[in-house]
Amino acid sequence: MSSSRDTRSLKDSLLSEITDEISSLNGSALDEYLVSIGLDPAQLLNQSKAAFSAAIKHQKMARLKDAQQHLKKRNAPNMAVIVDYDVAKKKSLMQDIQKKIEQSGEMTLAARNQNIESEDDLDSFLEACLRLGLIDDEGNLID
């Protein structure tokens, strides 16, 4: 066990010494040192540039993804109010939508064959109308 500990401390000491040496050098002295330990300064520079670019790109992509999720949440219609209506009010809202559709000719109920068989169908229809902008999240018709 002590051999393993000695190996680790030797390894840590060596890494610390290399880090201290590299940190104290710059310019051609740094290049010479890197070459002396078998490293190519130009290749290291390119690798570090690529690593920094990748890190920055990753950070920007994460920020973009967060912004997209925030925007999606902000713009998502709130179905909670409409779903909580009693069935009679939902049916009344559907009839109002159907009247508007007939008057404006904007769309048809062909996708549902004008057939709503359950409250789930009604909720789905109203959600589609909300997403299409025919009604607001309070169930009011939008002109």
N, C-alpha and C positions, 0 to 999 in steps of 0.2 A: 504494500500500500504506500509506503513512504517513497518507493521508487517511482510510482505513478505521480505522487505529489511533487517529487524532485523534477520529474520530466515536465510537468505542467509549469512549475515555477521557472525552470530553465527556458521553456518556450515563451512564457510571458515576459521574462527578462529580455530575451532576444527580440521579441516583437516590440517591446518598449524601447529598446536601444535603436532599432531600425526607425521607428516612428520619430524618436527624438532627432536622429541624424537627418532624416528627410525634412523634418520641420525646420531645422536650422539652416538648410541649404536653399539656394535659389539660382536661377540662371544656369550658366554652363557648369557650375560646381554641382548642381543638382543632376544635370544630365550625365555628368561623368560618374557620379555615385550610382545612378540608376543603371548605367551600362556596366559598372563594376559588379553589380549584383545580378546581372543577366537580364535586365529589362530594357526595352526599347522606349526611350522617352517620347518619341513621336506617336508610337502605338498607344502608350498610356494616355497621352493627351487626347487622342481620338476616342479611346474607350471612355474616358471621363466625360468628354463632350457628349457622347452618345448616351451615357448614363444620366447626365443632367437633363438632356433633351427628353429622354424617356420619362424621367420623374416629373418634369414640368408638364409634359403631355398627359400623363396619367392624372395629375392633379387637376388640370383643366377639364379633362373628360369627366372626372368625378364631380366637379362643380357644375358642369353642363347637365349631367344626369340629375343632380339635386335640383337644379333650376327647372328642368323639364317636369320632374315629379311635382314640384311646388305649383307650377303653372297648371298641370293637369288636375291637381286637387282643387285649385282655386276656380278653375273653369268647369269643373264637374257639376252637372245639375243636381240639385238637392231633391231627390225623389221622396224623402221621408214625409214631407207634408202631404203630398198627393196620395201616397200609399196609405197614410193614416185616415184618409177620408172614408166615410161609410160607403157601402156599395151603391146606394141610391145617388149620392153626390157624384161618385165616379161615373155612373151611367149618365147622369145629367151632363157632366162635363164632356163625355164622349159624344152625346147628342149635339151639344154645342159645336164641337169640333166637326162633326159630320155636316152640320148646317153650313159652317164656314167653308168646308171643302166643296160642298155642292154649289155654293154661291161663287166661290173664287175659281174653282176648277184647278186649284193648285196641286192636288194629289188625290189619289183614290185609296180605298181600303182593299184593293185587290190582293195584296199580300196576305191578308187575313180572310179573303173572300167575304168580307163584311160580316164575319161570324166571330163573336166573342162568346166563348162557352163557359168561362170560369172567371173568378176574380183575378187569378194570376194572368189570364189572357188580357183582362182589362188593364191591370197594372202594367203589363208589358206594352200594350198599345199606348197608354198614357206616357210611359217613359219614352217611347219612340217619338211621340209628339213633342215632348219636352226637349229631347235632343235635337229635333228638327226645327225647334224654335216656334212651333205653333202655339205653345202655351208656356207660361213662366212657371217657376217652381212653387208658386202659390195656386196654380191651376187656373190662372186667368188667360183668356185668349189674347194672343199678340197679333196686332194688326200689321 
